[in-house]
Amino acid sequence: MKNNIKFALGAIVASAVLFSCSDEYLNRYPDGSTISADQYNKLGLETRLQGTMRGLYSMIYSDSGSDHDEFGQRSIDLWGDILCGDIAVTNKTYGWLYQDEQMRTVTGRTGYIWSFYYSMIRNTNTAIRDISLACNVRDTVAKYGYPSETTTHTYSSDEIEYGLYLAQTFALRAYAYANLVRWYTPVIGSTNMGNYTIMTYPAIPVYDETNMEDPQPLSTADEAYRRVFADIEMSIRFFDEFGAAYLLENGSLYQRETKLGIDGNVARGLAAYAYLNAAPYYTTVNATTASAYYTNAAKYAGEVLASGAFQMISNDKLLTTGFNDVSEPSWMWGQNVTTETAGGLKSWFGQVDIHSYSYAWAGDTKVIDDNLKDEIPLWDARALWFNDGKANSRFKGCPDGKFFSAACPTSTKDDDIDREWLSDNIFMRIESMLLIEAEAYYYLNDYASSIAALTTLTDQRINQLYPFWSDDYDDFKTQITTPQNLLQAIYYNWRVEMWGEGYGLQTFRRLGIEYDERVRGGNHDYNAAGRVRPTDANFNMDIPSSEAIYNPNI
């Protein structure tokens, strides 16, 4: 039970999802009062698919009820960043997120995470099955290949539409499985991993459109990753295939309606990150596979960068974007928050932004870890993302230069506080592709390409008001010519550039095993100055105990 809120709560508008989310993921049909299974099956395919896609995308940001620290993907992002310690919770006045500060996420959040992603998987499986029954475009693609002047087959309008639906559903299913296998596969070297390898560790059940009616046993982490890669490769193929067909039929490029939708670039971004996270597990069991996965990570990240569809936040905009507007050219994937979908206090900005009427503004600040903040060199303008405490010490370390409401970015006076909570949610931006490239090339021993990707980013992160920035930045570029310093620089840039965007825990689990015994900053309310390693049990997720009840095969 959380402490009662000590100030008046604004109205919260809950987003409606077509398919109800149940803690019991084996409930395969809508179980709310909205629609029954029979009613669903009697709807036309097009109506069902449109509803399914709206439901799937809304699940990404939907909340679970009354808890103000559960609001979809961005809450999961927040839990991970707090768990690894990059975000410090400074007190527990209201109680939200304190179990993550206490590093109890792996037990306290497991039911939500499990249900969240398996609900998404259940609904993608339904959509894939329905499309395949009505119009098996997969067989058509396999038979005829890419549409071109030399192809005798011309895709119909229905095939193009269903093919683009499939591209999105395959990407969403890959996204859900990639998150599950990341959370539920222990770090190499941890007690939980024991003598298992990626090839043998029993990680999660894998469901697709062919076996979704029957409880499945735990698949190995390798099998789960192979599901991820099969799906995301199919998604990319279909976006390319039917995007080309769409162009031939309509004379214009296929465009997603909003940035909440997945397109070919987002699918490539998901692929790049999934390959990057999988690769380290294969290094000792199959070096060839590890190298192939790093190669694919660099390839897909590079294709997104080469598309020119997104522009990195430039140095002169670094402190003015606010990470609050989905129209920002660097955002690849995000949600435009409206009055109908605003979560109020139950949102990222409701928990973190001191410029919104929020828990952070009221006293429960979520700040950058002191030790990480001290790592930021004087030449790095990203230090200005975080309050230095000089003007108002109670907000020291708050990200008031990175995440702030567009409604009032320069004041924390009571009458200037944003009570609309219309700041947008970010899920992916182009800068992450540069970091994926830098890391993947590093492990491929292509240090020149790694440095080029990293410095493309850091060239736009210079604090030119610092009088010695040129000399200090030149020193930085000289230092990263050695492999160890280069890896540390990549690690540092993941932590600072992507702070608060949900990459912290996986960065710690993936790169921290190289050399990191992290010391938590003194500004943590729990375990301040404590030492943690990614192999500690706190960072290895437990499967929900309820799963054993509902799934007789586990």
LOVODREN-259438 format. One line per field, with one value per residue (C-alpha): residue in three letters; chain; x, y, z. Coordinates in Angstrom, 2 decimals, m for minus. Layout:
REM residues N
r	(ALA|...)
c	(A|...)
east	(X|...)
north	(Y|...)
up	(Z|...)
***
This chain:
REM residues 554
r	(MET|LYS|ASN|ASN|ILE|LYS|PHE|ALA|LEU|GLY|ALA|ILE|VAL|ALA|SER|ALA|VAL|LEU|PHE|SER|CYS|SER|ASP|GLU|TYR|LEU|ASN|ARG|TYR|PRO|ASP|GLY|SER|THR|ILE|SER|ALA|ASP|GLN|TYR|ASN|LYS|LEU|GLY|LEU|GLU|THR|ARG|LEU|GLN|GLY|THR|MET|ARG|GLY|LEU|TYR|SER|MET|ILE|TYR|SER|ASP|SER|GLY|SER|ASP|HIS|ASP|GLU|PHE|GLY|GLN|ARG|SER|ILE|ASP|LEU|TRP|GLY|ASP|ILE|LEU|CYS|GLY|ASP|ILE|ALA|VAL|THR|ASN|LYS|THR|TYR|GLY|TRP|LEU|TYR|GLN|ASP|GLU|GLN|MET|ARG|THR|VAL|THR|GLY|ARG|THR|GLY|TYR|ILE|TRP|SER|PHE|TYR|TYR|SER|MET|ILE|ARG|ASN|THR|ASN|THR|ALA|ILE|ARG|ASP|ILE|SER|LEU|ALA|CYS|ASN|VAL|ARG|ASP|THR|VAL|ALA|LYS|TYR|GLY|TYR|PRO|SER|GLU|THR|THR|THR|HIS|THR|TYR|SER|SER|ASP|GLU|ILE|GLU|TYR|GLY|LEU|TYR|LEU|ALA|GLN|THR|PHE|ALA|LEU|ARG|ALA|TYR|ALA|TYR|ALA|ASN|LEU|VAL|ARG|TRP|TYR|THR|PRO|VAL|ILE|GLY|SER|THR|ASN|MET|GLY|ASN|TYR|THR|ILE|MET|THR|TYR|PRO|ALA|ILE|PRO|VAL|TYR|ASP|GLU|THR|ASN|MET|GLU|ASP|PRO|GLN|PRO|LEU|SER|THR|ALA|ASP|GLU|ALA|TYR|ARG|ARG|VAL|PHE|ALA|ASP|ILE|GLU|MET|SER|ILE|ARG|PHE|PHE|ASP|GLU|PHE|GLY|ALA|ALA|TYR|LEU|LEU|GLU|ASN|GLY|SER|LEU|TYR|GLN|ARG|GLU|THR|LYS|LEU|GLY|ILE|ASP|GLY|ASN|VAL|ALA|ARG|GLY|LEU|ALA|ALA|TYR|ALA|TYR|LEU|ASN|ALA|ALA|PRO|TYR|TYR|THR|THR|VAL|ASN|ALA|THR|THR|ALA|SER|ALA|TYR|TYR|THR|ASN|ALA|ALA|LYS|TYR|ALA|GLY|GLU|VAL|LEU|ALA|SER|GLY|ALA|PHE|GLN|MET|ILE|SER|ASN|ASP|LYS|LEU|LEU|THR|THR|GLY|PHE|ASN|ASP|VAL|SER|GLU|PRO|SER|TRP|MET|TRP|GLY|GLN|ASN|VAL|THR|THR|GLU|THR|ALA|GLY|GLY|LEU|LYS|SER|TRP|PHE|GLY|GLN|VAL|ASP|ILE|HIS|SER|TYR|SER|TYR|ALA|TRP|ALA|GLY|ASP|THR|LYS|VAL|ILE|ASP|ASP|ASN|LEU|LYS|ASP|GLU|ILE|PRO|LEU|TRP|ASP|ALA|ARG|ALA|LEU|TRP|PHE|ASN|ASP|GLY|LYS|ALA|ASN|SER|ARG|PHE|LYS|GLY|CYS|PRO|ASP|GLY|LYS|PHE|PHE|SER|ALA|ALA|CYS|PRO|THR|SER|THR|LYS|ASP|ASP|ASP|ILE|ASP|ARG|GLU|TRP|LEU|SER|ASP|ASN|ILE|PHE|MET|ARG|ILE|GLU|SER|MET|LEU|LEU|ILE|GLU|ALA|GLU|ALA|TYR|TYR|TYR|LEU|ASN|ASP|TYR|ALA|SER|SER|ILE|ALA|ALA|LEU|THR|THR|LEU|THR|ASP|GLN|ARG|ILE|ASN|GLN|LEU|TYR|PRO|PHE|TRP|SER|ASP|ASP|TYR|ASP|ASP|PHE|LYS|THR|GLN|ILE|THR|THR|PRO|GLN|ASN|LEU|LEU|GLN|ALA|ILE|TYR|TYR|ASN|TRP|ARG|VAL|GLU|MET|TRP|GLY|GLU|GLY|TYR|GLY|LEU|GLN|THR|PHE|ARG|ARG|LEU|GLY|ILE|GLU|TYR|ASP|GLU|ARG|VAL|ARG|GLY|GLY|ASN|HIS|ASP|TYR|ASN|ALA|ALA|GLY|ARG|VAL|ARG|PRO|THR|ASP|ALA|ASN|PHE|ASN|MET|ASP|ILE|PRO|SER|SER|GLU|ALA|ILE|TYR|ASN|PRO|ASN|ILE)
c	(A|A|A|A|A|A|A|A|A|A|A|A|A|A|A|A|A|A|A|A|A|A|A|A|A|A|A|A|A|A|A|A|A|A|A|A|A|A|A|A|A|A|A|A|A|A|A|A|A|A|A|A|A|A|A|A|A|A|A|A|A|A|A|A|A|A|A|A|A|A|A|A|A|A|A|A|A|A|A|A|A|A|A|A|A|A|A|A|A|A|A|A|A|A|A|A|A|A|A|A|A|A|A|A|A|A|A|A|A|A|A|A|A|A|A|A|A|A|A|A|A|A|A|A|A|A|A|A|A|A|A|A|A|A|A|A|A|A|A|A|A|A|A|A|A|A|A|A|A|A|A|A|A|A|A|A|A|A|A|A|A|A|A|A|A|A|A|A|A|A|A|A|A|A|A|A|A|A|A|A|A|A|A|A|A|A|A|A|A|A|A|A|A|A|A|A|A|A|A|A|A|A|A|A|A|A|A|A|A|A|A|A|A|A|A|A|A|A|A|A|A|A|A|A|A|A|A|A|A|A|A|A|A|A|A|A|A|A|A|A|A|A|A|A|A|A|A|A|A|A|A|A|A|A|A|A|A|A|A|A|A|A|A|A|A|A|A|A|A|A|A|A|A|A|A|A|A|A|A|A|A|A|A|A|A|A|A|A|A|A|A|A|A|A|A|A|A|A|A|A|A|A|A|A|A|A|A|A|A|A|A|A|A|A|A|A|A|A|A|A|A|A|A|A|A|A|A|A|A|A|A|A|A|A|A|A|A|A|A|A|A|A|A|A|A|A|A|A|A|A|A|A|A|A|A|A|A|A|A|A|A|A|A|A|A|A|A|A|A|A|A|A|A|A|A|A|A|A|A|A|A|A|A|A|A|A|A|A|A|A|A|A|A|A|A|A|A|A|A|A|A|A|A|A|A|A|A|A|A|A|A|A|A|A|A|A|A|A|A|A|A|A|A|A|A|A|A|A|A|A|A|A|A|A|A|A|A|A|A|A|A|A|A|A|A|A|A|A|A|A|A|A|A|A|A|A|A|A|A|A|A|A|A|A|A|A|A|A|A|A|A|A|A|A|A|A|A|A|A|A|A|A|A|A|A|A|A|A|A|A|A|A|A|A|A|A|A|A|A|A|A|A|A|A|A|A|A|A|A|A|A|A|A|A|A|A|A|A|A|A|A|A|A|A|A|A|A|A|A|A|A|A|A|A|A|A|A|A|A|A|A|A|A|A|A|A|A|A|A|A|A|A|A|A)
east	(0.00|1.40|1.27|m1.61|m0.79|m0.33|m1.48|m4.53|m4.45|m5.32|m7.82|m6.36|m7.68|m7.15|m6.59|m9.04|m7.55|m9.59|m8.17|m8.14|m4.82|m5.01|m2.30|m3.02|m1.54|m3.16|m6.52|m6.44|m9.58|m10.93|m12.36|m13.81|m17.28|m16.18|m16.48|m16.84|m14.88|m17.90|m18.56|m14.91|m14.90|m18.05|m16.49|m15.02|m11.29|m10.51|m12.46|m10.77|m7.32|m7.84|m9.03|m6.17|m3.56|m5.08|m5.16|m1.58|m0.17|m2.23|m0.94|2.52|1.43|m1.65|m1.77|m2.84|m5.20|m4.58|m0.81|0.98|4.20|2.67|2.01|3.23|6.61|7.88|7.29|9.28|12.02|12.00|12.18|15.25|17.07|16.43|17.33|20.77|21.34|21.71|18.59|18.62|15.40|16.23|13.42|10.27|7.66|5.01|6.47|6.21|9.28|10.96|11.06|13.17|15.48|15.78|16.71|13.62|12.38|13.19|10.67|8.27|7.66|7.83|4.06|3.49|6.37|5.35|1.70|2.51|4.59|2.61|m0.60|1.10|2.25|m1.23|m2.75|m0.04|m0.52|m4.25|m3.64|m1.02|m3.30|m6.29|m4.34|m2.77|m6.18|m7.67|m4.76|m1.55|0.77|3.76|3.41|2.99|6.16|8.08|6.87|7.25|9.77|10.14|7.79|9.70|9.47|10.74|8.14|5.05|2.99|1.34|0.24|m3.40|m4.46|m5.57|m2.22|m0.36|m2.55|m2.30|1.43|2.01|m0.17|1.95|5.14|3.94|2.68|5.89|7.87|5.69|5.94|9.73|9.77|7.83|10.01|13.23|12.21|11.18|14.36|16.46|14.71|14.50|17.91|20.57|23.83|26.78|28.72|25.79|24.77|21.41|23.07|25.10|26.42|23.83|24.73|22.52|21.92|20.57|19.15|15.35|14.17|10.56|7.66|7.49|4.08|3.28|0.11|0.33|0.56|m1.13|m3.97|m1.78|0.51|4.13|7.18|10.15|12.19|15.91|17.17|18.67|15.28|13.66|16.23|15.74|12.03|12.96|15.24|12.84|10.08|12.10|13.73|10.26|9.04|11.88|11.37|7.65|8.16|10.57|8.41|5.06|6.47|7.80|4.45|2.65|4.88|4.12|0.38|0.06|3.00|4.02|5.98|4.18|4.04|2.92|0.09|1.95|5.29|3.55|3.30|6.24|7.81|10.83|13.32|11.89|11.94|15.61|16.27|14.62|16.67|19.94|19.34|18.22|21.29|23.54|22.05|22.20|25.74|27.71|25.98|27.32|30.93|32.13|29.77|29.78|32.10|30.88|27.31|28.43|30.33|27.32|25.06|27.41|27.61|23.82|23.58|25.96|24.27|20.75|21.80|23.78|20.80|18.66|21.35|21.83|18.10|18.35|14.86|16.00|18.43|20.52|19.89|22.49|24.67|22.69|19.38|20.65|19.08|15.93|14.30|13.03|12.51|8.82|7.70|7.29|7.79|11.47|13.45|15.66|12.68|12.24|9.41|7.20|3.71|1.90|0.19|m3.24|m5.88|m7.49|m4.31|m2.62|m1.76|m1.49|0.56|0.65|3.23|6.93|6.59|4.23|7.00|10.16|9.62|9.90|8.19|5.04|2.69|4.49|5.91|9.36|8.15|6.46|9.61|10.18|12.96|14.46|17.94|21.13|23.42|26.08|28.98|27.73|27.23|30.83|32.04|30.73|33.77|33.75|33.69|30.45|27.33|25.15|26.16|23.69|20.85|20.99|20.32|23.57|21.78|23.10|19.76|17.57|19.40|16.31|16.27|19.98|20.54|17.02|16.93|15.41|17.59|16.66|13.11|10.91|7.37|7.06|4.42|6.84|10.49|12.08|10.22|9.15|6.79|3.46|1.49|3.80|3.51|2.10|m1.11|m2.01|0.73|0.74|4.48|5.12|6.64|9.87|10.64|13.54|15.73|18.45|21.32|20.92|21.81|25.20|25.85|24.84|27.21|30.04|29.63|29.10|32.12|34.20|33.49|34.16|37.62|36.87|38.02|38.16|34.46|33.63|35.42|33.78|30.30|31.01|32.57|29.73|27.66|30.14|30.98|27.45|27.75|30.42|29.97|31.44|30.95|33.71|36.90|39.12|36.65|38.76|41.88|39.96|37.88|41.01|42.46|39.33|39.61|43.28|42.52|39.85|42.37|43.18|40.60|40.03|39.43|37.19|34.99|34.76|33.79|31.06|29.79|29.80|27.94|25.23|24.67|24.66|23.18|20.34|19.76|16.09|15.19|15.21|18.67|20.46|19.85|20.67|23.79|24.91|24.12|25.72|28.81|29.26|30.47|33.61|35.02|32.33|31.86|29.61|29.56|26.19|26.23|25.75|22.43|20.59|18.11|18.87|22.29|24.14|27.80|26.99|28.85|26.91|27.81|25.62|26.03|24.28|20.95|19.22|19.66|18.32|14.56|12.38|9.54|6.24|5.19|1.66|3.03|3.48|m0.21|m1.48|1.07|1.32|4.36|6.57)
north	(0.00|3.39|6.44|8.77|11.64|14.78|17.22|17.34|15.01|16.23|14.33|11.33|10.30|6.57|5.36|2.73|m0.43|m2.70|m5.79|m6.05|m6.76|m9.57|m10.71|m14.18|m14.05|m17.33|m15.56|m15.37|m13.35|m9.93|m10.32|m6.91|m5.64|m4.03|m7.05|m10.82|m13.47|m14.35|m10.71|m10.23|m13.17|m11.92|m8.57|m8.10|m8.71|m5.10|m3.86|m6.39|m5.51|m1.79|m2.37|m4.74|m2.25|0.59|m1.67|m2.83|0.64|1.99|m0.85|0.68|3.66|2.37|2.24|m0.66|0.97|3.02|2.74|5.91|4.12|1.80|3.51|1.23|1.14|4.40|3.12|m0.03|2.20|4.18|1.08|m0.20|3.12|3.34|m0.30|0.08|3.27|5.79|7.45|8.04|8.32|10.78|10.07|8.01|10.55|9.18|5.72|5.38|3.80|3.13|m0.63|0.10|2.34|m0.62|m2.80|m5.01|m4.53|m8.12|m9.47|m6.56|m5.72|m9.12|m9.68|m6.39|m6.83|m10.42|m9.53|m6.36|m8.07|m11.33|m9.35|m7.67|m11.04|m12.54|m9.75|m9.78|m13.53|m13.02|m10.43|m12.55|m15.59|m13.65|m12.08|m15.41|m17.10|m14.37|m13.59|m15.55|m12.87|m14.68|m17.44|m14.85|m13.07|m16.33|m17.24|m13.97|m11.86|m8.11|m6.26|m4.86|m4.54|m8.11|m9.59|m11.10|m10.75|m7.50|m7.26|m6.38|m3.49|m5.97|m7.78|m4.50|m3.44|m6.79|m6.98|m3.63|m4.74|m7.87|m5.81|m3.87|m6.90|m8.86|m5.86|m5.51|m9.21|m9.03|m5.97|m7.80|m10.91|m8.88|m7.10|m10.34|m12.23|m9.25|m9.08|m12.82|m14.06|m13.67|m11.88|m14.01|m14.98|m14.57|m17.28|m17.49|m18.41|m21.14|m23.65|m22.67|m20.88|m18.91|m22.20|m24.03|m21.49|m21.97|m18.38|m17.77|m19.52|m18.69|m18.38|m17.68|m17.80|m21.59|m22.59|m19.69|m21.87|m24.19|m23.45|m23.71|m24.77|m22.51|m22.09|m21.53|m17.97|m18.89|m20.08|m16.89|m14.74|m16.75|m15.89|m12.22|m12.28|m14.26|m11.77|m8.60|m9.79|m10.64|m7.20|m5.46|m7.64|m6.84|m3.11|m3.16|m5.50|m3.86|m0.38|m0.85|m2.28|0.67|3.06|1.25|1.35|4.86|6.74|7.88|6.46|4.63|6.80|5.83|7.98|9.06|8.38|5.94|3.59|1.40|1.79|0.27|2.53|1.75|m1.97|m1.65|0.20|m2.61|m5.15|m3.31|m3.13|m6.76|m8.04|m5.87|m7.25|m10.87|m10.87|m10.97|m14.19|m16.02|m14.85|m17.88|m20.50|m19.50|m16.69|m16.79|m16.12|m13.33|m11.67|m12.02|m10.42|m7.48|m7.12|m7.05|m4.50|m2.17|m2.83|m1.97|1.03|2.26|1.86|4.01|6.67|6.54|6.98|10.65|10.46|11.77|14.41|14.24|16.96|19.56|21.33|24.58|22.79|20.56|22.53|23.67|20.48|19.38|15.82|16.62|16.85|13.91|16.19|16.62|15.41|13.14|11.09|7.88|6.46|8.19|9.05|12.31|12.76|14.37|15.35|11.96|9.99|12.14|10.17|13.12|12.21|8.66|9.40|9.95|13.72|13.22|11.31|13.10|16.63|19.43|21.80|19.68|19.29|16.13|13.99|15.36|18.95|18.01|16.47|12.93|13.89|11.45|12.69|11.66|9.52|11.75|9.60|9.55|13.30|13.70|11.73|14.35|16.39|20.16|20.13|18.12|20.29|17.42|18.39|21.25|18.74|18.35|20.98|21.97|22.97|26.52|28.23|25.78|23.03|20.87|20.12|19.32|16.59|16.83|16.61|20.07|20.74|17.49|16.52|19.52|20.48|22.59|24.62|26.18|25.30|28.08|28.36|26.24|28.79|27.37|29.37|28.25|24.51|22.47|20.77|19.40|16.79|16.89|16.31|13.46|10.02|9.00|5.39|5.65|8.37|8.49|9.03|5.47|4.23|5.95|4.30|0.91|1.41|2.48|m0.54|m3.09|m1.90|m1.96|m5.66|m6.30|m4.77|m2.01|0.73|3.41|2.96|2.80|6.09|7.71|6.80|7.91|11.23|11.99|12.13|13.83|16.52|17.79|17.64|20.28|23.05|25.91|28.29|26.43|28.31|25.24|23.00|22.70|21.44|19.13|17.67|17.09|15.22|13.08|12.16|11.27|9.08|6.98|5.69|2.94|0.10|0.20|3.95|3.66|1.08|3.21|6.20|4.19|3.01|6.55|7.93|5.28|6.27|10.05|10.51|8.04|8.88|8.47|6.77|3.16|1.98|2.18|m1.32|m3.12|m1.01|m2.03|m5.70|m5.73|m3.55|m3.43|m7.02|m5.90|m3.97|m2.32|m2.64|0.34|2.52|4.16|7.89|9.46|11.01|7.66|7.30|3.56|1.91|5.17|4.52|0.80|m1.39|m3.35|m5.62|m6.59|m10.23|m9.55|m11.30|m7.89|m7.61|m11.04|m11.16|m13.79|m15.37|m14.58|m17.27|m17.13|m18.46|m21.89|m21.88|m20.94|m22.83|m26.54|m26.91|m24.80)
up	(0.00|m1.02|1.19|0.49|m1.80|0.26|m2.34|m4.56|m7.51|m10.97|m13.05|m14.79|m18.17|m18.64|m22.18|m23.36|m24.86|m27.08|m25.42|m21.66|m19.96|m17.42|m15.03|m16.35|m19.83|m20.88|m21.02|m24.80|m25.43|m24.49|m21.01|m20.32|m20.99|m24.25|m26.52|m26.24|m28.12|m30.27|m31.06|m31.94|m34.34|m36.09|m36.91|m40.36|m40.68|m41.52|m38.49|m36.24|m37.53|m37.11|m33.58|m32.86|m34.07|m32.08|m29.04|m29.53|m29.84|m26.95|m24.76|m25.00|m22.92|m21.08|m17.29|m15.11|m12.65|m9.54|m9.06|m10.11|m10.96|m13.58|m16.89|m19.65|m21.34|m19.90|m16.38|m17.18|m18.58|m15.34|m13.14|m14.97|m14.83|m11.08|m10.48|m12.04|m10.05|m12.87|m11.48|m7.72|m5.73|m2.99|m0.53|m0.01|1.08|m1.28|m1.74|m5.50|m7.14|m3.82|m4.36|m7.44|m5.39|m2.99|m5.98|m5.57|m9.14|m10.10|m7.60|m7.08|m10.74|m12.39|m12.59|m14.38|m16.83|m17.60|m18.16|m20.11|m22.78|m22.98|m23.47|m26.41|m27.74|m27.42|m29.48|m32.16|m32.51|m33.02|m35.73|m37.52|m37.44|m38.78|m41.61|m42.58|m42.70|m44.86|m47.15|m46.84|m48.11|m46.62|m49.19|m51.93|m50.89|m50.77|m54.24|m56.09|m54.22|m54.44|m56.80|m59.76|m63.51|m63.87|m61.50|m63.08|m59.91|m58.92|m55.32|m54.79|m52.60|m49.93|m50.02|m49.64|m46.73|m44.98|m45.67|m43.97|m41.04|m40.75|m40.84|m37.80|m35.87|m36.45|m35.17|m32.09|m31.30|m31.71|m29.45|m26.73|m26.88|m27.00|m23.81|m22.10|m22.95|m21.81|m18.46|m17.81|m18.97|m16.24|m16.76|m17.79|m14.67|m12.27|m9.83|m11.58|m14.86|m13.14|m15.67|m18.25|m21.46|m23.81|m25.62|m22.58|m20.13|m19.74|m20.13|m21.20|m22.99|m26.70|m28.35|m31.95|m34.01|m34.34|m30.66|m28.87|m27.55|m25.48|m22.50|m23.59|m21.59|m21.10|m24.26|m24.04|m24.27|m27.65|m28.91|m27.63|m29.41|m32.60|m32.37|m32.00|m35.02|m37.22|m36.45|m36.83|m40.06|m41.40|m40.37|m42.21|m45.28|m45.32|m44.83|m47.78|m49.86|m49.41|m49.11|m52.64|m53.75|m52.14|m54.11|m57.36|m56.74|m55.29|m56.73|m53.25|m50.34|m47.56|m44.45|m40.97|m39.63|m36.48|m34.82|m32.48|m35.44|m36.40|m39.84|m41.56|m39.75|m36.32|m37.17|m38.10|m34.84|m32.89|m34.82|m34.18|m30.44|m30.18|m32.02|m29.85|m26.63|m27.78|m29.12|m25.82|m24.76|m27.80|m27.55|m25.60|m27.08|m30.75|m31.74|m35.33|m34.23|m31.90|m34.74|m37.06|m34.49|m33.95|m37.72|m37.99|m35.18|m36.99|m40.33|m39.25|m37.17|m40.15|m42.48|m40.22|m40.07|m43.83|m44.47|m43.51|m42.00|m38.61|m37.44|m34.29|m31.73|m32.54|m30.02|m30.21|m29.44|m26.68|m23.85|m25.63|m26.91|m23.51|m24.75|m24.64|m28.28|m30.63|m33.64|m32.67|m35.73|m33.62|m32.36|m34.32|m32.22|m29.70|m28.51|m28.99|m25.62|m25.89|m23.36|m24.02|m23.35|m20.71|m17.60|m15.24|m12.20|m13.50|m16.21|m16.79|m16.37|m13.42|m11.67|m12.81|m14.15|m11.60|m14.06|m14.01|m11.08|m10.08|m7.33|m8.14|m7.76|m4.46|m3.00|m4.32|m6.69|m9.19|m10.01|m11.73|m9.59|m8.00|m9.14|m12.72|m12.64|m11.43|m14.46|m16.89|m18.02|m18.22|m22.01|m22.07|m22.31|m21.11|m17.58|m18.06|m18.41|m14.63|m11.96|m10.24|m7.02|m6.96|m7.64|m5.74|m3.90|m3.28|m7.00|m7.30|m9.89|m11.35|m15.17|m15.54|m18.58|m20.35|m19.36|m18.76|m19.65|m22.77|m20.93|m18.43|m18.98|m16.97|m13.66|m10.70|m9.18|m8.12|m10.67|m13.48|m12.86|m15.77|m14.72|m18.16|m18.51|m22.31|m22.72|m25.15|m24.52|m26.19|m27.12|m29.61|m31.08|m33.68|m31.22|m29.98|m33.46|m33.23|m29.87|m31.24|m34.16|m31.86|m29.59|m32.33|m34.30|m31.12|m30.61|m34.28|m33.66|m36.14|m33.83|m36.52|m37.34|m33.66|m32.97|m35.99|m34.76|m31.20|m32.13|m34.53|m31.35|m29.02|m31.61|m30.94|m27.16|m26.54|m23.99|m25.96|m23.02|m21.21|m22.15|m22.53|m24.33|m27.47|m25.71|m23.38|m26.18|m28.26|m25.27|m25.11|m28.78|m28.31|m25.29|m27.04|m29.56|m27.05|m26.92|m23.17|m23.12|m26.17|m24.45|m21.32|m23.46|m25.17|m21.80|m20.41|m23.41|m23.18|m19.55|m20.02|m23.49|m22.91|m19.23|m18.36|m21.64|m20.45|m21.53|m18.17|m16.80|m20.01|m20.51|m17.01|m17.66|m21.11|m20.70|m16.95|m16.85|m18.64|m15.71|m13.63|m9.92|m9.58|m6.47|m5.98|m5.39|m2.01|m3.11|m3.12|m0.29|m0.17|m0.16|m0.75|m1.64|m1.86|m4.32|m6.93|m9.82|m12.79|m11.73|m8.39|m7.86|m7.75|m11.50|m12.49|m12.98|m11.30|m13.29|m11.51|m9.06|m10.48|m13.78|m12.22|m11.34|m14.78|m16.84|m15.99|m18.26|m15.99)
***
